[in-house]
Amino acid sequence: MEYSTFRRLLKKYLSENISPAEKQELSRLLEQPEYNRLLEEMLQEELDREVHVAAPDNGRLLAIKEHLQQRLQQKPGTTRTYYIKWISIAAMLLLLACTGVYYGWYYHKPAPVETAKVQPAKGLIPGGNKAVLTLADGSAIVLDTTKDGRLTTQGAVKVIKLADGQLAYQQAADTGAIVYNSIATPRGGQYQLTLSDGTQVWLNASSVLRFPVAFNGKERRVMLTGEGYFEVAKNAAKPFHVEVNAVDVEVKGTHFNINAYENEGAIRTTLLEGSVRVAGHAGECLLKPGQQAVAKGVHSLHVKNSVDIDAVVAWKNGKFTFKGADLGTILRQASRWYDIDFVYNDTVDEKFSGDISRTVNAEQLLSILELTGKVGFQIKGKSVTVIPK
């Protein structure tokens, strides 16, 4: 067996220093069972030495091999999507003997390891549970520095900060007059709250939710800017409405996500479960699970089918998930979550796909993007300059 040749060709491929003839030879070797086993052994050696985690299952090893085969068989000159998901990063990083700093890219849910191995390094740290609650009288409570327990009372509603960092409104009786509170997350912040009717809301960074402390009328209505994920408590007699600029989302009990950041260019309502009606100046539509309503200004409202739900709600599940995303989309999300500013133009015309925990530092996210060879970054404080390559 040509083990030494195989190792040499694989490393040349991963360092992008391989000739077409050598690439063809590597592809030929990978078609043989003995070299597939050697690839598994090489991957496991690097896992044991550098990352110190349990061995990946056969399905993951197979995914690495299949991905490598697909990349080797691509025809020259075709447009490539640069994968930053663990399938490719595992092959590149593990075989190049990089350190455990990339641990978060390989496993979304870390296996039991030494604490030092999973602690974020110093630098541009990720966001966390941060928000400011503004009460009806205009007074503000900084939730991330406030102790758990009962915070205040708004009418007949108790406002409680739970032990897991959530905010909960507990209504004891009808309050009569409608009293509003609002909760705002900064850049680098997120928060979860339970409204008085039992509806749960997750707020992403740079978002504001204005809501009545109790829903006493014929409907339940809240106002959102930014991004929020809703699990609405069912009450057929009292529809739930979310106002987003000039768009109204009406539900009776369902799970959905609304992305309405101003710099995203559209209001996107994505339905996971149930049914919602989205209405705006351009008309209205009724969504089914898996569909997304896209409202652009006052002149456009259309429905997208077969939306990637995992990518839409990844932020709520503690991940970045990109599938064919342009660089601008990635950097806007990173800017909000890490509270950093990017300086760049639109000269990087590539699509990226990847999946990584939002607990990693910004430097780690940017390092993975740099591995594509299409972009570089220069960090100065909280300003990051993008350098096309």
C-alpha positions as CSV (number, residue, x, y, z in Angstrom):
1,M,0.0,0.0,0.0
2,E,1.2,3.5,-0.8
3,Y,0.5,4.9,2.7
4,S,3.3,7.6,2.5
5,T,2.1,8.7,-0.9
6,F,-1.5,8.9,0.4
7,R,-0.5,11.0,3.4
8,R,1.6,13.3,1.3
9,L,-1.1,13.9,-1.3
10,L,-3.8,14.5,1.3
11,K,-1.8,17.1,3.1
12,K,-1.0,18.8,-0.2
13,Y,-4.7,18.8,-1.0
14,L,-5.6,20.4,2.3
15,S,-2.9,23.1,1.9
16,E,-4.2,23.8,-1.6
17,N,-0.9,22.9,-3.1
18,I,-1.8,19.9,-5.2
19,S,-1.5,19.5,-9.0
20,P,-4.4,18.2,-11.1
21,A,-2.5,14.9,-11.6
22,E,-1.9,14.5,-7.9
23,K,-5.5,15.4,-7.2
24,Q,-6.6,12.6,-9.6
25,E,-4.3,10.1,-7.9
26,L,-5.6,11.0,-4.4
27,S,-9.2,10.5,-5.6
28,R,-8.2,7.1,-7.0
29,L,-6.7,6.1,-3.7
30,L,-9.7,7.1,-1.7
31,E,-11.9,4.8,-3.8
32,Q,-10.0,1.9,-2.3
33,P,-11.2,0.5,1.1
34,E,-7.7,0.3,2.7
35,Y,-7.2,4.1,2.2
36,N,-10.7,4.8,3.6
37,R,-9.6,3.0,6.7
38,L,-6.3,5.0,6.8
39,L,-8.3,8.2,6.6
40,E,-10.3,7.1,9.6
41,E,-7.2,6.3,11.5
42,M,-5.6,9.7,10.7
43,L,-8.7,11.6,11.7
44,Q,-8.9,9.6,15.0
45,E,-5.2,10.3,15.7
46,E,-5.8,14.0,15.4
47,L,-9.0,13.9,17.5
48,D,-7.2,12.1,20.3
49,R,-4.1,14.3,20.2
50,E,-5.6,17.7,19.6
51,V,-9.2,17.9,20.7
52,H,-9.4,15.2,23.4
53,V,-13.0,14.1,22.8
54,A,-14.7,10.8,22.1
55,A,-14.3,9.2,18.7
56,P,-16.8,10.4,16.1
57,D,-19.3,7.8,15.0
58,N,-19.0,6.0,11.6
59,G,-21.6,8.3,10.1
60,R,-19.5,11.3,10.7
61,L,-16.3,9.8,9.4
62,L,-18.2,8.7,6.3
63,A,-19.5,12.2,5.8
64,I,-15.9,13.5,5.9
65,K,-14.8,11.0,3.3
66,E,-17.8,11.6,1.1
67,H,-17.3,15.4,1.3
68,L,-13.6,15.0,0.4
69,Q,-14.5,12.8,-2.6
70,Q,-17.0,15.3,-3.8
71,R,-14.5,18.2,-3.6
72,L,-11.9,16.1,-5.4
73,Q,-14.3,15.2,-8.2
74,Q,-15.4,18.8,-8.9
75,K,-14.6,20.0,-12.4
76,P,-12.1,22.9,-12.7
77,G,-13.7,26.3,-13.1
78,T,-17.0,25.5,-11.5
79,T,-18.4,27.8,-8.9
80,R,-17.6,26.5,-5.4
81,T,-19.6,26.9,-2.2
82,Y,-17.1,27.0,0.6
83,Y,-18.2,24.8,3.5
84,I,-17.3,25.9,7.0
85,K,-19.4,23.1,8.5
86,W,-17.6,20.5,10.7
87,I,-17.6,18.1,7.7
88,S,-14.9,20.1,5.9
89,I,-13.4,21.9,8.9
90,A,-12.8,18.5,10.7
91,A,-10.8,17.3,7.7
92,M,-8.8,20.5,7.3
93,L,-8.1,21.3,10.9
94,L,-7.7,17.8,12.3
95,L,-5.3,16.7,9.6
96,L,-3.3,19.9,9.8
97,A,-2.9,19.4,13.6
98,C,-4.5,22.6,14.7
99,T,-5.2,23.2,18.3
100,G,-8.4,22.6,20.3
101,V,-9.4,26.3,19.8
102,Y,-11.7,25.1,17.0
103,Y,-13.5,22.6,19.3
104,G,-16.8,24.5,19.1
105,W,-16.9,24.0,15.3
106,Y,-16.6,20.3,15.5
107,Y,-19.2,19.6,18.2
108,H,-22.3,21.7,18.8
109,K,-22.9,20.0,22.2
110,P,-19.5,19.4,23.8
111,A,-18.7,16.0,25.3
112,P,-17.4,15.9,28.8
113,V,-13.9,17.4,28.7
114,E,-11.5,19.4,30.8
115,T,-13.1,22.8,31.6
116,A,-10.2,24.7,30.2
117,K,-10.7,23.1,26.8
118,V,-14.2,24.7,26.3
119,Q,-13.7,28.1,27.9
120,P,-13.8,30.9,25.4
121,A,-10.4,32.6,24.8
122,K,-10.0,36.3,25.7
123,G,-11.0,38.6,22.8
124,L,-14.2,39.5,21.1
125,I,-16.5,37.5,23.3
126,P,-20.0,36.3,22.4
127,G,-23.2,37.9,23.6
128,G,-25.3,36.6,26.5
129,N,-28.5,37.2,28.4
130,K,-28.7,41.0,28.5
131,A,-31.7,43.3,28.4
132,V,-33.3,46.4,29.9
133,L,-37.0,46.2,31.0
134,T,-38.8,49.6,30.9
135,L,-41.9,49.8,33.1
136,A,-45.1,51.8,32.6
137,D,-43.8,54.7,34.7
138,G,-40.7,55.0,32.5
139,S,-38.3,53.4,35.1
140,A,-35.8,50.9,33.8
141,I,-34.4,47.6,35.2
142,V,-31.2,46.2,33.9
143,L,-32.0,42.5,33.9
144,D,-28.6,41.0,33.5
145,T,-27.4,42.6,36.7
146,T,-30.6,42.2,38.7
147,K,-31.0,39.4,41.2
148,D,-33.5,36.6,40.6
149,G,-36.9,36.8,42.2
150,R,-39.8,39.3,42.2
151,L,-38.8,42.5,40.5
152,T,-42.0,44.6,40.7
153,T,-45.7,44.6,40.3
154,Q,-47.5,46.2,37.4
155,G,-51.2,46.5,38.3
156,A,-52.2,43.0,39.3
157,V,-49.3,41.4,37.5
158,K,-46.2,40.2,39.2
159,V,-42.9,40.6,37.2
160,I,-40.4,37.9,38.2
161,K,-36.9,37.1,37.1
162,L,-36.5,33.3,37.1
163,A,-33.4,31.4,38.1
164,D,-32.6,30.5,34.5
165,G,-32.5,34.2,33.5
166,Q,-35.9,34.4,32.0
167,L,-38.5,37.0,32.7
168,A,-42.1,36.0,33.6
169,Y,-45.3,38.0,34.0
170,Q,-47.8,36.3,36.3
171,Q,-51.3,37.7,36.3
172,A,-53.5,37.3,39.4
173,A,-56.6,39.0,38.1
174,D,-57.9,41.4,35.4
175,T,-56.1,44.7,35.7
176,G,-58.7,46.9,34.0
177,A,-56.6,49.6,32.2
178,I,-54.0,48.5,29.7
179,V,-50.5,49.0,31.0
180,Y,-47.5,48.6,28.7
181,N,-43.9,47.4,29.4
182,S,-41.1,47.0,27.0
183,I,-37.9,44.9,26.9
184,A,-34.9,45.8,24.8
185,T,-31.8,43.7,24.1
186,P,-28.5,45.5,23.1
187,R,-26.0,44.3,20.5
188,G,-24.4,41.3,22.1
189,G,-27.6,40.5,24.1
190,Q,-30.6,38.2,24.0
191,Y,-33.4,37.4,26.4
192,Q,-36.4,35.2,26.9
193,L,-39.7,36.1,28.6
194,T,-43.1,34.6,29.3
195,L,-46.1,37.0,28.8
196,S,-49.1,37.0,31.1
197,D,-51.1,34.7,28.8
198,G,-48.3,32.0,28.8
199,T,-46.9,33.0,25.4
200,Q,-43.1,32.5,25.3
201,V,-40.9,35.0,23.4
202,W,-37.2,34.8,22.6
203,L,-35.6,38.1,21.6
204,N,-32.4,38.2,19.5
205,A,-29.8,40.9,19.8
206,S,-30.7,44.5,19.0
207,S,-34.4,43.9,19.5
208,V,-37.4,45.5,21.3
209,L,-40.7,44.0,22.3
210,R,-43.5,46.3,23.6
211,F,-46.4,44.5,25.2
212,P,-49.3,44.9,27.7
213,V,-48.6,43.4,31.1
214,A,-52.1,41.8,30.8
215,F,-54.3,41.0,27.8
216,N,-57.7,42.2,28.9
217,G,-59.4,43.0,25.6
218,K,-60.7,41.0,22.7
219,E,-57.2,40.4,21.3
220,R,-53.6,40.1,22.3
221,R,-51.3,42.5,20.6
222,V,-47.5,43.2,20.9
223,M,-45.0,45.3,18.9
224,L,-41.6,44.1,17.7
225,T,-38.5,45.5,16.2
226,G,-35.5,43.3,15.5
227,E,-36.0,39.6,15.7
228,G,-38.1,37.4,17.9
229,Y,-39.3,33.8,18.1
230,F,-42.8,33.2,19.5
231,E,-44.5,30.2,20.9
232,V,-48.0,31.6,21.4
233,A,-50.4,30.2,24.0
234,K,-53.6,28.9,22.3
235,N,-56.7,31.0,22.9
236,A,-59.1,30.8,19.9
237,A,-61.3,33.5,21.4
238,K,-58.4,36.0,21.7
239,P,-56.2,36.2,18.6
240,F,-52.5,37.1,19.1
241,H,-51.1,39.9,16.9
242,V,-47.5,41.0,16.3
243,E,-47.1,44.4,14.8
244,V,-43.8,44.9,12.9
245,N,-43.7,48.3,11.2
246,A,-46.6,48.2,8.7
247,V,-46.9,44.4,8.8
248,D,-49.4,42.6,11.0
249,V,-49.0,38.9,11.9
250,E,-52.1,37.3,13.3
251,V,-52.1,33.9,15.1
252,K,-54.3,31.9,17.4
253,G,-51.6,29.6,18.8
254,T,-48.5,28.7,16.9
255,H,-44.7,28.8,16.6
256,F,-43.0,31.3,14.3
257,N,-40.0,33.6,13.9
258,I,-40.0,37.2,12.7
259,N,-36.8,38.8,11.4
260,A,-37.4,42.5,11.0
261,Y,-34.0,44.2,11.3
262,E,-33.8,47.4,9.2
263,N,-30.5,46.5,7.6
264,E,-31.9,43.1,6.4
265,G,-34.1,44.8,3.7
266,A,-37.3,42.9,4.4
267,I,-39.6,41.6,7.2
268,R,-39.4,37.8,7.1
269,T,-42.1,35.8,9.0
270,T,-41.3,32.0,9.1
271,L,-43.9,29.5,10.3
272,L,-42.8,26.4,12.2
273,E,-46.1,25.1,13.5
274,G,-49.8,26.1,13.2
275,S,-51.1,28.9,10.9
276,V,-50.5,32.6,10.7
277,R,-51.9,35.4,8.5
278,V,-49.5,38.1,7.4
279,A,-51.0,41.4,6.2
280,G,-49.4,44.5,4.9
281,H,-49.9,47.4,2.4
282,A,-49.1,45.0,-0.4
283,G,-51.8,42.4,0.5
284,E,-52.0,39.4,2.8
285,C,-51.2,35.7,2.9
286,L,-51.8,32.7,5.0
287,L,-48.8,30.7,5.9
288,K,-48.4,26.9,6.3
289,P,-45.6,25.3,8.3
290,G,-42.3,25.6,6.4
291,Q,-43.3,28.7,4.6
292,Q,-42.0,32.2,4.9
293,A,-43.7,35.5,4.1
294,V,-41.3,38.2,2.8
295,A,-42.5,41.8,3.0
296,K,-40.3,44.5,1.4
297,G,-41.6,48.0,2.0
298,V,-45.2,48.7,1.1
299,H,-45.1,47.3,-2.4
300,S,-44.1,43.7,-2.1
301,L,-45.3,40.7,-0.1
302,H,-44.6,37.1,-1.3
303,V,-44.4,33.6,0.1
304,K,-41.3,31.4,0.0
305,N,-41.8,27.6,0.1
306,S,-39.5,25.0,1.6
307,V,-37.6,27.4,3.8
308,D,-34.7,26.0,5.8
309,I,-36.2,26.2,9.3
310,D,-33.0,25.1,11.1
311,A,-31.1,28.1,9.6
312,V,-33.9,30.5,10.5
313,V,-34.2,29.6,14.2
314,A,-30.5,28.7,14.7
315,W,-29.9,31.9,16.8
316,K,-32.7,30.8,19.2
317,N,-31.0,27.4,19.5
318,G,-27.6,28.9,20.3
319,K,-26.0,28.5,16.8
320,F,-25.0,30.2,13.7
321,T,-26.3,28.2,10.7
322,F,-25.5,29.4,7.2
323,K,-26.6,27.6,4.0
324,G,-25.5,29.4,0.9
325,A,-25.3,32.7,2.7
326,D,-23.5,35.7,1.3
327,L,-20.7,37.3,3.4
328,G,-22.9,40.4,4.2
329,T,-25.5,38.2,5.9
330,I,-22.9,36.4,8.0
331,L,-21.2,39.7,9.0
332,R,-24.5,41.4,10.0
333,Q,-25.3,38.5,12.3
334,A,-21.8,38.5,13.8
335,S,-22.0,42.3,14.3
336,R,-25.2,42.1,16.3
337,W,-24.0,39.1,18.4
338,Y,-20.5,40.2,19.1
339,D,-21.2,43.9,19.3
340,I,-18.5,44.7,16.6
341,D,-18.5,46.8,13.5
342,F,-17.3,45.5,10.1
343,V,-15.7,47.7,7.4
344,Y,-16.1,46.0,4.0
345,N,-17.4,46.3,0.5
346,D,-19.3,43.8,-1.6
347,T,-16.4,42.5,-3.6
348,V,-16.5,39.1,-2.0
349,D,-19.0,37.3,-4.2
350,E,-19.1,33.9,-2.6
351,K,-21.6,31.8,-0.8
352,F,-20.8,30.2,2.5
353,S,-22.4,27.3,4.4
354,G,-21.6,26.4,8.0
355,D,-22.8,25.5,11.5
356,I,-21.2,26.7,14.7
357,S,-22.1,27.4,18.3
358,R,-22.7,31.1,19.2
359,T,-20.6,30.5,22.4
360,V,-17.3,30.8,20.4
361,N,-15.4,34.1,20.2
362,A,-15.6,36.2,17.1
363,E,-12.0,35.5,16.4
364,Q,-12.8,31.8,16.0
365,L,-15.7,32.5,13.6
366,L,-13.5,34.8,11.5
367,S,-10.7,32.3,11.5
368,I,-12.9,29.7,10.0
369,L,-14.1,32.1,7.3
370,E,-10.4,32.8,6.5
371,L,-9.9,29.1,5.8
372,T,-11.9,29.5,2.6
373,G,-9.0,31.5,1.2
374,K,-11.5,34.1,-0.1
375,V,-11.5,36.6,2.7
376,G,-9.3,37.9,5.5
377,F,-9.8,40.1,8.6
378,Q,-7.9,42.8,10.4
379,I,-9.1,43.3,14.0
380,K,-8.6,46.6,15.8
381,G,-10.6,46.9,19.0
382,K,-14.2,46.4,18.1
383,S,-13.7,47.3,14.5
384,V,-13.0,44.6,11.9
385,T,-11.8,45.4,8.4
386,V,-12.6,42.8,5.8
387,I,-9.9,42.1,3.2
388,P,-11.0,40.3,0.0
389,K,-8.4,37.8,-1.4
